[in-house]
């Protein structure tokens, strides 16, 4: 998405950059989480 000229043009550069920053931040928070499914599925292996 960050390479999309169409989205950048539709939103405007300022909003597009803001959106990308927020999505990157959201992704970093998500990466640090362990879900109940993951605990149940993978913890017994260790």
MARMITOR-264921 format. One line per 10 residues: their letters; for each residue z, y, x of N, C-alpha, C, CB. Coordinates in steps of 0.2 Angstrom, whole numbers, plus 5000, padded with zeros to 4 digits. Each point is the difference from the previous one (the first is absolute). Glycine has a CB too. Layout:
# MARMITOR-264921
A = Z Y X Z Y X Z Y X Z Y X  ...
This chain:
# MARMITOR-264921
XXXXXXXXXX = 5000 4994 5004 5000 5006 4996 5000 5006 5004 5006 4994 4991  4997 5006 5015 5001 5006 5004 4993 5002 5003 5012 4997 5003  4983 4999 4997 4994 5001 5002 4995 5002 4995 5002 4992 5009  5000 5009 4985 4996 5001 4994 4999 5008 4999 5005 4990 4994  4989 5012 5007 4998 5007 4999 5000 5001 4993 4993 5000 5010  5005 4995 4986 5000 5002 4992 5007 5002 4998 4991 4991 4999  5014 5005 5003 5007 5001 4997 5002 5007 5003 5003 4988 4999  4996 5013 5008 5002 5007 5003 4996 5005 4997 5002 4994 5011  4992 5006 4987 4997 5005 4996 5002 5001 4993 4990 4998 5007  5012 4997 4990 5002 5000 4993 5007 5003 5000 4993 4990 4997
XXXXXXXXXX = 5012 5008 5007 5006 5003 5000 5001 5007 5004 5004 4988 4999  4992 5013 5006 5001 5006 5004 5003 4997 5006 5000 5008 4990  4999 4995 5016 5003 4998 5006 5007 5000 5000 4990 5004 5006  5013 5002 4992 5007 5000 5000 5004 4995 4996 4998 5012 5001  5000 4987 4993 5003 4994 4996 4999 4994 5003 4998 5007 4990  4996 4992 5012 4998 4993 5003 5004 4999 5006 4989 5001 4997  5013 5003 5008 5004 4999 5005 5007 4999 4998 4993 5007 5007  5009 4997 4988 5007 4999 4997 5001 4993 4998 5001 5012 4997  4994 4986 4999 5000 4993 4997 5000 4995 5005 4994 5004 4991  5002 4996 5014 5000 4995 5006 5007 5000 5003 4988 5002 5002
XXXXXXXXXX = 5015 5004 5000 5007 5000 5003 5005 4996 4996 4997 5011 5005  5003 4991 4988 5004 4996 4996 4999 4993 4999 5001 5011 4994  4993 4987 5006 4999 4993 5000 5002 4996 5006 4990 5002 4992  5009 5001 5014 5002 4997 5006 5008 5000 5001 4990 5005 5005  5013 5000 4992 5007 5000 5000 5003 4994 4995 5000 5012 5003  4997 4987 4992 5001 4995 4995 4999 4993 5003 4997 5008 4990  4998 4991 5013 4998 4994 5004 5005 4998 5005 4988 5002 4998  5015 5003 5006 5005 4999 5005 5006 4998 4997 4995 5008 5007  5007 4995 4987 5006 4998 4996 4999 4993 4998 5003 5012 4997  4992 4986 5000 4998 4993 4997 5001 4995 5006 4992 5005 4991
XXXXXXXXXX = 5005 4997 5014 5000 4995 5006 5007 4998 5002 4989 5005 5004  5016 4999 4995 5007 4999 5002 5004 4996 4995 4999 5010 5007  4998 4988 4988 5004 4997 4994 4998 4992 5000 5000 5010 4993  5005 4986 5005 5000 4993 5000 5001 4999 4992 5004 4997 5012  4992 5000 4985 5000 4998 4993 5004 4994 4999 4990 5006 4997  5013 4993 4997 5004 4994 4998 4995 4994 5001 5008 5006 4992  4986 4995 5006 4995 4994 5001 5000 4998 5007 4993 5004 4990  5006 5001 5015 5000 4998 5007 5006 4997 5003 4992 5010 5001  5014 4992 4996 5006 4997 5003 5000 4993 4997 5006 5011 5000  4993 4988 4994 5000 4993 4997 4994 4995 5003 5005 5005 4990
XXXXXX = 4990 4998 5012 4994 4996 5002 5001 4999 5008 4993 5005 4991  5009 5000 5013 4999 4999 5007 5007 4999 5003 4990 5007 5000  5016 4995 4997 5006 4999 5004 5002 4993 5001 5003 5011 4995  4996 4985 5000 5002 4993 5001 4996 4997 5006 5002 4999 4988  4992 5003 5014 4997 4998 5006 5003 5001 5006 4990 5002 4994  5014 5003 5007 5004 5002 5006 5007 4996 5000 4994 5011 5001
